[in-house]
Amino acid sequence: MVAGGADQTETVAAVFLPEEREVVAEVGTTILDAATAAGVHLETICSGRGTCGKCRVLIKGYDAPPPTWVDNRRLSPAQLNAGWRMACEHPLTAGGTYMHPLVETNLRTVESVDLGKITLRPNVRKYMIAPTAPHLEDQQFDWPRIQDGLAGLTGGVDTSIAALRKLPGVMSQVGKGPITVTLVGSRAADFESGDTSEAMYGMAFDIGTTSVVGSLINLADGAREAVAAELNGQAIYGGDVITRTSFAGEEPENVEKLQMAVMETITGIIDRLLREAGVDRGDVYECVFVGNTVMMHLLTGLDPGGIGVSPFVGVSAEPMTMTAADLQLNLDPAAGVYLSPSVAGYVGADLVGVMVSTDLENREDNVLVIDVGTNGEIALATGGDIFCTAAPAGPAFEGAEIRQGMRAVDGAIERVVLTDKGPELSTIGDVAPTGICGSGLVDAVAELVRVGLVNAAGRLLPPDELPPDIPPALRHRLIPDDEGGDFLLAGKAPGSPGAVSLHAQDIRQLQLAKASIRAGVDVLLDRAGLRPEELSEVLLAGAFGTYLDPGALLAIGMVPPVAVERIRAVGNAAGLGARMMLLSLEHRVAAELLVGRVDYVELSAVPDFQWIFAGAMTFSDEVESQ
């Protein structure tokens, strides 16, 4: 159906399945853009540039249009014949029906490793007072009466209009019992009748490029009441910080689009946390946020454009305090918000959280910390000095830009072992494999290197170049093609039902990602004057780092050659750092002091970095014995 008259914009209507939602858009709007505008979540991480291969739809109701070069590159012949096309490549067509795979948004939650006791000293405090009632001889207004009740506090107390709006109802109960005043810092954020000292909660958020993790914390005893993770809604505009920064600069309104996308994600997490814990929204008094510098800019609606170009300078890296109303959070408007400081354009508040939670400033040995993700952040502590850098690894670790890559959800291959009888696979949820996630990708490549199917340069060897000792059960899984070939992990043939294969180009994507991180590590070691064997520990932070096999990381050369026992996963250390800053002002102060101590190394300014990166491309299984 085509609507519109001579003075109106022509529109077309179509239906998306499985939502059964009708979508109306202007003639010429791509299927992807029409879906995004209507709130239908087609998976994409490249903002419709045709590079990620995720936004596939099955076209019904009309003959699928001829495939473009993007379709031919991203879809198999069988898929093309069945009517699958890339949604970013074709216009919405009147009367069309578009079936798309549902995007998994509830991610597996990673529990953080407890790295020490936290002394409870939150920024939120509750005081019970008993103000006198006004009368004709005492016509003092309500707020001064509250201030008189808090007169013993040093530094004075301020408040906000959002909090003052609650005061008349509470003061009408004066004389019937105490009044509880909640302070966030030196600001009165809430007034309640009776003793509500036990109802005091906060939230800590780690705003990742791929996912957002939130925790609901009881500020009275430090207990974590609930935790939830969802995909960052900004992913439709790009899979990494570079593409999102680029998108932000394309149109004046794009910064607002990115901010709204992440705020929608945060809103969903807040609702979920409160529902799961049975906590009242009004009892949440403060939120602490960490994230990389671009994410922190976009959270607050600041333009990150300067971070994307040399000399990579943003608007602000300072800590910020504001209210929930300032960010339009779905909490009490007077609730407090604290944004942790960042270090540099690509070393953000998330690495600050990692350094706080791993107590990096007080370590006397040599400790390397790698926060593995699309924007890999690295810190090295040695002899009281702390060096850090950022390595743009890209989204391969998240399963993106991998032909059959997927996130860590049910059906994703997460473990691979190659035996004489063929591959042994483990999937998330113990269900049939439907793709491969980051940990499975690392495992698979490490195993291919170990058995000799991939050489040190990262090349998947064709059948006629294989060593003679390669078992037939593995040899027969090599499928040559003009782009380097496939190795079949599951199924009978590439493209067949249930088939999952690893392509030579997938291996190259991992190779580039791991080389970026390893080159960053090598630069920091050189700057600190350390050899790999002098490292006491290598700590892997982040959701992805939790599931990586240390032996596989050594095999592909992503981490320096140390004893495997020295490599340890510390979970969502950035999120733990945010929790520590929520629960203790001492850790908040420590975070702000840490930023001033860090020696940041900009990799693009290292004269011989390209040579270091080239050397890091090599796959190696060299391991130091303990």
C-alpha positions in Angstrom: 0.0 0.0 0.0 1.3 3.5 -1.0 -0.3 6.4 0.8 -0.1 10.2 0.5 -1.3 12.8 -1.9 0.2 15.5 -4.0 1.1 17.7 -1.0 2.1 14.8 1.2 5.1 12.6 1.5 4.4 9.2 0.0 4.7 6.3 2.5 4.6 2.5 2.4 3.4 0.1 5.0 4.8 -3.4 5.7 4.8 -5.9 8.5 7.6 -7.3 10.7 7.6 -10.8 12.1 7.6 -12.3 14.7 6.4 -9.0 16.4 3.5 -8.8 13.8 4.1 -5.1 13.9 3.0 -2.8 11.0 5.6 -0.3 10.1 5.0 2.8 8.0 7.8 4.8 6.4 8.6 7.2 3.6 9.1 5.6 0.1 12.8 4.8 -0.3 13.5 4.2 3.4 15.6 1.1 3.9 14.1 -1.9 5.7 16.6 -1.4 8.5 16.0 2.3 9.0 12.2 1.8 8.9 12.5 -1.0 11.6 14.8 1.1 13.8 12.5 4.1 13.7 9.5 1.9 14.7 11.3 0.2 17.6 11.7 -3.1 15.8 15.1 -4.4 16.9 17.0 -5.8 13.9 20.5 -6.7 14.9 23.2 -4.5 13.5 26.4 -3.0 14.7 27.6 -1.0 11.7 24.8 1.6 11.5 23.6 0.3 8.2 26.9 0.5 6.4 26.7 -3.1 5.1 29.8 -4.2 6.9 28.6 -6.4 9.8 26.2 -8.8 8.0 23.8 -9.0 10.9 20.6 -7.3 9.7 19.3 -10.1 7.6 15.6 -10.5 6.9 13.5 -13.1 5.1 11.3 -11.3 2.5 7.7 -12.5 2.0 4.8 -11.0 0.1 6.8 -10.1 -3.0 9.7 -11.5 -4.9 13.0 -10.7 -3.2 15.0 -8.1 -5.2 18.2 -9.0 -6.9 21.0 -9.4 -4.4 23.6 -6.6 -4.1 27.3 -7.3 -3.6 26.7 -6.9 0.1 24.0 -9.6 0.0 26.3 -11.9 -2.0 29.1 -11.4 0.5 27.2 -11.8 3.7 24.6 -14.5 2.7 25.0 -18.1 1.4 23.5 -19.1 -2.0 20.9 -21.1 -0.1 19.8 -18.1 1.9 19.7 -15.9 -1.2 17.5 -18.4 -3.0 15.2 -18.6 0.0 14.6 -14.8 0.0 17.0 -13.6 2.6 18.4 -10.1 2.1 20.3 -7.6 4.1 17.9 -5.0 5.6 20.3 -2.1 5.1 20.5 -2.8 1.4 16.9 -2.7 0.2 13.9 -0.3 0.6 10.8 -1.1 2.6 8.2 -2.3 0.0 4.5 -1.9 0.3 2.7 -5.1 1.3 6.0 -6.7 2.3 6.4 -9.0 5.3 9.9 -9.3 6.9 10.9 -12.1 9.2 13.9 -11.5 11.3 15.8 -13.4 14.0 15.0 -12.0 17.4 17.9 -10.2 19.1 18.9 -11.6 22.4 19.2 -8.7 24.9 19.4 -10.5 28.2 23.1 -11.4 28.5 24.7 -13.8 30.8 25.7 -12.0 33.9 29.3 -12.2 35.2 29.9 -12.3 38.9 32.9 -10.2 40.0 35.7 -11.7 42.0 35.7 -10.2 45.5 39.1 -8.6 45.8 38.8 -7.2 49.3 36.6 -5.9 52.0 34.8 -2.6 51.4 34.5 -0.2 54.4 30.9 1.1 54.2 31.0 4.9 54.0 28.5 5.7 51.3 27.7 9.2 50.1 24.1 8.6 51.2 23.2 9.0 54.9 20.0 9.1 56.8 19.3 11.2 59.9 16.3 11.1 62.2 15.2 14.5 63.5 12.2 15.7 65.5 11.4 19.3 64.4 8.9 21.4 66.4 5.5 22.3 64.9 5.0 25.9 63.7 2.5 28.1 65.5 1.6 31.8 65.6 4.5 32.7 67.8 6.9 30.5 65.7 6.3 31.0 62.0 9.5 29.6 60.8 9.2 27.9 57.4 9.5 24.1 56.9 13.0 24.0 55.3 14.7 26.1 58.0 13.1 23.8 60.7 14.8 20.8 58.9 18.1 22.7 58.8 17.8 23.4 62.5 17.4 19.7 63.1 20.5 19.0 61.1 22.5 21.8 62.8 25.1 19.4 64.2 26.4 18.5 60.7 29.4 20.4 59.6 29.5 22.3 56.3 25.8 23.0 56.0 23.1 21.3 54.1 21.5 22.3 50.8 18.5 20.8 49.0 16.6 20.8 45.7 13.2 21.8 44.5 12.4 18.2 43.7 13.1 17.3 47.4 11.3 20.3 48.8 8.1 19.3 47.0 7.8 16.4 49.4 8.3 18.5 52.5 4.7 19.8 53.1 3.2 16.3 53.4 5.9 15.2 55.8 5.8 18.3 57.9 2.0 17.9 58.3 2.9 14.8 60.4 5.2 16.7 62.8 4.6 15.7 66.4 3.4 12.2 65.5 7.0 10.7 65.3 10.4 11.4 63.9 11.2 12.6 60.4 14.0 10.9 58.4 16.1 13.1 56.2 18.2 11.5 53.5 21.4 13.3 52.5 23.3 12.7 49.3 26.6 14.3 50.1 25.6 17.7 51.6 22.3 17.8 49.8 19.0 16.8 51.4 17.4 14.5 48.8 14.4 13.1 50.6 12.1 13.7 53.6 10.0 10.8 55.1 7.8 10.3 58.1 9.0 7.8 60.6 12.3 5.8 60.8 13.2 4.7 57.3 16.9 4.2 58.0 17.0 0.7 56.7 15.5 1.6 53.3 18.6 3.0 51.6 19.8 1.7 48.2 22.0 2.7 45.3 22.9 1.5 41.8 26.2 1.0 40.1 26.5 0.8 36.3 29.2 -0.2 33.9 28.3 1.3 30.5 30.1 -0.9 28.0 30.3 -0.5 24.3 28.5 -3.8 23.8 26.5 -4.3 27.0 25.4 -2.4 30.1 25.6 -4.0 33.5 23.7 -2.6 36.5 23.7 -3.6 40.2 21.2 -2.7 42.9 23.1 -2.3 46.2 21.8 -2.1 49.8 23.8 0.9 51.1 23.0 -0.1 54.7 24.9 -3.4 54.6 26.7 -3.5 51.2 24.7 -6.4 49.9 24.1 -6.7 46.2 20.3 -7.2 45.9 20.1 -7.7 42.1 22.2 -7.6 39.0 21.2 -7.3 35.3 22.8 -6.9 31.9 21.4 -5.9 28.6 22.8 -5.0 25.2 23.7 -1.4 24.8 21.0 0.0 22.6 23.6 2.1 20.8 24.9 -1.0 19.0 22.6 -0.3 16.0 24.7 2.8 15.3 28.0 1.0 15.3 29.8 -1.9 17.0 32.7 0.0 18.5 33.6 3.5 19.9 35.2 4.6 16.6 32.1 3.9 14.5 29.8 5.5 17.1 32.0 8.6 17.3 31.9 8.8 13.6 28.1 8.5 13.6 27.8 11.1 16.3 29.5 13.6 13.9 27.4 12.9 10.8 24.3 14.8 11.8 23.7 17.4 14.6 20.9 15.2 16.2 23.0 12.0 16.3 24.5 12.6 19.7 21.0 12.8 21.1 20.0 9.6 19.3 23.0 7.8 20.9 22.2 9.3 24.3 18.5 8.2 24.0 19.6 4.7 22.9 21.7 4.1 26.0 19.2 5.7 28.3 16.6 3.4 27.0 18.8 0.5 28.0 19.5 1.9 31.4 15.8 2.5 32.0 15.1 -1.1 31.2 17.8 -2.3 33.6 16.6 0.0 36.4 13.0 -1.4 36.1 14.3 -4.9 36.0 16.5 -4.5 39.1 13.7 -2.9 41.2 11.3 -5.6 40.1 13.6 -8.5 40.9 14.6 -7.1 44.3 11.1 -5.8 45.3 12.6 -2.4 46.1 10.7 0.9 45.8 12.0 3.3 43.2 12.0 6.2 45.8 14.4 4.3 48.0 17.2 4.5 45.5 19.3 7.6 46.3 22.4 7.5 44.2 23.8 6.0 41.0 27.5 5.6 40.1 28.5 5.2 36.5 31.7 4.0 34.9 32.4 3.4 31.2 34.9 4.2 28.5 35.3 7.9 27.7 33.1 7.9 24.6 30.3 6.1 26.5 30.6 8.6 29.4 30.3 11.5 26.9 27.3 9.9 25.2 25.6 9.1 28.5 25.6 12.8 29.3 24.8 14.0 25.8 28.3 15.5 25.2 29.7 15.4 21.7 32.6 12.8 21.6 33.8 14.0 18.2 37.1 15.3 19.4 38.0 11.9 20.7 37.8 10.4 17.2 40.4 12.6 15.7 44.0 13.5 16.6 44.9 14.6 19.3 41.9 12.6 20.7 40.6 15.2 23.1 37.1 15.1 24.5 35.0 17.6 26.3 35.7 16.6 29.9 37.4 13.7 31.7 36.6 15.1 35.2 34.3 13.4 37.7 30.8 14.8 37.6 28.0 15.0 40.1 24.4 15.7 39.1 20.8 14.5 39.9 18.7 11.8 38.3 16.6 14.6 36.8 19.6 15.9 35.0 20.0 12.6 33.2 16.3 11.9 33.1 16.8 8.6 34.9 13.6 6.8 35.9 14.3 7.3 39.6 13.4 10.0 42.1 14.4 13.3 40.5 16.4 14.3 43.6 18.5 11.1 43.6 22.2 11.7 43.2 24.4 10.7 40.2 28.2 10.3 40.3 30.3 9.8 37.1 33.8 8.5 37.7 36.7 10.4 36.1 38.4 9.1 32.9 42.1 9.2 32.0 42.2 9.9 28.3 40.2 9.7 25.1 40.3 6.0 24.9 41.1 5.1 28.6 38.0 5.7 30.5 36.2 5.5 33.8 35.8 1.8 33.3 39.6 1.2 33.6 39.6 3.6 36.6 37.0 1.2 38.1 39.3 -1.7 37.3 42.3 -0.1 38.9 40.3 0.7 42.0 38.9 -2.8 42.4 42.2 -4.5 41.8 43.9 -2.1 44.2 46.5 -1.4 41.6 47.9 1.7 43.3 49.0 -0.4 46.3 50.5 -3.3 44.5 54.2 -3.6 45.1 54.8 -6.4 42.5 54.5 -6.2 38.7 50.9 -6.6 37.6 49.4 -6.3 34.1 45.6 -5.8 33.8 43.8 -6.2 30.5 40.2 -5.2 30.2 39.3 -7.2 27.2 36.6 -5.8 24.9 36.0 -3.8 21.7 38.1 -1.1 23.2 40.8 -3.0 25.0 42.2 -1.0 28.0 45.5 -2.0 29.6 47.2 -1.0 32.8 50.6 -2.0 34.2 51.7 -1.4 37.8 55.3 -1.7 38.7 57.3 -0.2 41.6 54.6 2.3 42.5 54.3 3.5 38.9 51.1 2.9 36.8 51.2 3.0 33.0 48.1 2.6 30.8 47.0 2.6 27.2 44.1 1.7 24.9 44.1 -0.8 22.1 41.3 -0.7 19.6 40.6 -4.4 19.3 37.3 -4.1 17.5 34.2 -6.2 18.0 35.6 -9.6 17.0 35.8 -10.7 20.6 32.1 -10.1 20.8 31.4 -12.4 17.8 30.9 -9.5 15.5 32.4 -9.3 12.0 32.8 -13.1 12.3 30.8 -14.9 9.6 28.9 -17.1 12.1 29.8 -15.1 15.1 27.3 -14.4 17.9 27.1 -13.1 21.4 27.4 -15.2 24.5 23.9 -16.6 24.4 22.4 -20.1 24.2 23.7 -22.0 21.2 27.0 -20.2 21.0 30.1 -22.4 20.8 32.2 -21.4 23.8 34.8 -24.2 24.0 36.6 -26.1 21.3 39.0 -29.0 21.5 40.3 -30.7 18.4 40.9 -34.5 18.8 41.9 -37.2 16.4 38.2 -38.0 16.1 37.2 -34.4 15.3 36.1 -31.3 17.2 34.7 -31.5 20.6 32.4 -28.5 21.3 30.7 -27.0 24.3 27.9 -24.6 23.8 26.2 -22.1 26.1 23.0 -23.7 27.4 24.2 -27.2 26.3 22.1 -26.9 23.1 22.8 -27.5 19.4 25.4 -25.0 18.1 24.1 -22.1 16.1 27.3 -19.9 15.9 30.4 -19.1 17.8 31.1 -16.5 20.5 34.4 -14.8 21.4 35.7 -17.4 23.8 34.9 -20.2 21.3 36.7 -18.2 18.6 39.8 -17.9 20.7 39.7 -21.6 21.6 39.1 -22.7 18.0 42.0 -20.6 16.6 44.3 -21.8 19.4 43.5 -25.4 18.7 44.0 -24.9 14.9 47.4 -23.4 15.7 48.2 -26.3 18.1 47.5 -29.1 15.6 49.1 -27.3 12.7 46.1 -26.4 10.6 47.0 -22.7 11.0 50.6 -21.6 10.8 52.4 -18.9 12.8 51.5 -16.2 10.3 47.8 -17.0 10.8 47.2 -18.7 7.5 44.7 -21.6 7.3 46.6 -24.2 5.4 45.0 -25.8 2.3 44.7 -29.6 2.2 47.8 -30.1 0.0 50.0 -28.2 2.5 49.0 -29.9 5.7 51.5 -31.8 7.7 51.3 -35.5 7.3 50.3 -36.2 10.9 47.0 -34.3 10.7 44.3 -36.9 11.5 41.8 -37.6 8.6 38.9 -36.5 10.9 40.4 -33.0 10.9 41.8 -32.9 7.4 38.4 -33.7 5.9 36.9 -30.6 7.6 39.0 -28.2 5.6 36.9 -26.7 2.7 39.0 -24.7 0.3 37.6 -21.5 -1.4 38.9 -18.4 -3.1 39.1 -16.5 0.1 41.3 -18.8 2.2 39.0 -21.6 3.1 36.8 -22.9 5.9 37.2 -25.2 8.8 34.0 -27.0 9.6 33.4 -27.1 13.4 29.9 -28.6 13.3 27.6 -30.1 10.7 28.3 -32.0 7.5 29.1 -29.1 5.1 29.2 -25.3 5.2 25.7 -23.9 4.8 24.0 -27.1 5.7 21.5 -27.3 8.6 23.3 -27.0 11.9 26.7 -26.2 10.3 29.1 -23.9 12.0 32.4 -23.2 10.3 35.4 -20.9 10.9 36.6 -19.0 7.9 40.1 -17.9 7.1 38.9 -14.3 7.3 37.5 -14.9 10.8 40.9 -16.1 11.8 42.4 -12.9 10.4 39.8 -10.8 12.4 40.9 -12.4 15.6 44.5 -12.0 14.6 44.1 -8.3 14.2 42.2 -8.0 17.5 44.7 -9.9 19.5 47.6 -8.2 17.9 46.2 -4.8 18.9 46.1 -5.8 22.5 49.4 -7.6 22.5 51.1 -4.6 20.9 49.7 -2.3 23.6 51.0 -4.7 26.3 54.5 -4.8 24.7 54.6 -1.0 24.5 53.8 -0.7 28.2 56.3 -3.3 29.2 59.0 -1.5 27.2 58.0 1.9 28.8 58.3 0.3 32.2 61.6 -1.5 31.4 60.1 -4.9 32.2 60.5 -8.3 30.6 57.5 -10.6 30.4 58.9 -13.1 32.8 59.1 -10.3 35.5 55.3 -10.1 35.6 53.8 -11.4 38.8 50.3 -11.6 37.5 48.2 -11.0 34.4 44.6 -10.1 35.3 41.9 -10.4 32.7 38.9 -8.1 33.4 35.5 -7.8 31.8 32.8 -10.2 30.9 34.7 -11.6 27.9 37.9 -12.0 29.9 36.1 -14.2 32.4 35.5 -17.0 29.9 38.8 -17.0 28.1 41.1 -20.0 28.5 44.5 -18.7 29.6 46.2 -21.5 27.7 44.5 -20.5 24.5 45.5 -16.9 25.1 49.1 -18.0 25.4 48.8 -20.2 22.3 47.6 -17.3 20.1 50.1 -14.9 21.7 47.6 -12.4 23.0 49.3 -12.2 26.4 53.0 -12.3 27.1 54.7 -15.7 27.6 54.2 -16.2 31.4 53.3 -19.3 33.4 49.7 -20.1 32.8 49.1 -20.1 36.6 49.9 -16.3 36.6 46.9 -15.5 34.4 43.7 -14.9 36.4 40.3 -13.7 35.5 38.8 -11.0 37.8 35.3 -10.7 36.3 33.6 -7.4 35.8 36.2 -5.5 37.7 35.0 -2.2 36.3 31.5 -2.9 37.7 33.0 -3.9 41.0 35.0 -0.6 41.0 31.7 1.3 40.5 30.2 -0.6 43.4 33.1 0.3 45.6 32.8 4.0 44.7 29.1 3.8 45.6 29.7 2.1 48.9 32.7 4.1 50.1 33.8 7.7 49.6 37.3 6.6 50.3 37.3 4.6 47.0 35.7 7.6 45.2 38.6 9.8 46.4 41.1 7.1 45.5 39.7 7.0 41.9 40.1 10.7 41.5 43.7 10.6 42.8 44.6 7.6 40.6 43.8 9.6 37.5 46.5 12.1 38.4 49.1 9.3 38.9 48.6 7.4 35.7 51.2 7.7 32.9 49.1 7.4 29.8 50.8 6.2 26.6 49.2 7.1 23.3 50.0 4.2 20.9 49.6 6.3 17.8 52.4 8.5 19.0 54.8 5.6 19.5 57.3 5.9 16.7 57.8 2.2 15.8 54.3 1.0 16.8 53.5 -0.4 13.3 56.5 -2.7 13.7 55.4 -3.7 17.2 51.9 -4.4 15.9 53.3 -6.5 12.9 55.3 -8.5 15.4 52.3 -9.1 17.5 50.4 -10.6 14.6 52.3 -13.8 15.0 50.6 -16.8 16.6 52.8 -18.3 19.3 52.5 -21.0 21.9 55.7 -20.1 23.8 55.1 -20.3 27.6 57.4 -19.6 30.4 57.7 -22.3 33.0 57.0 -21.3 36.5 
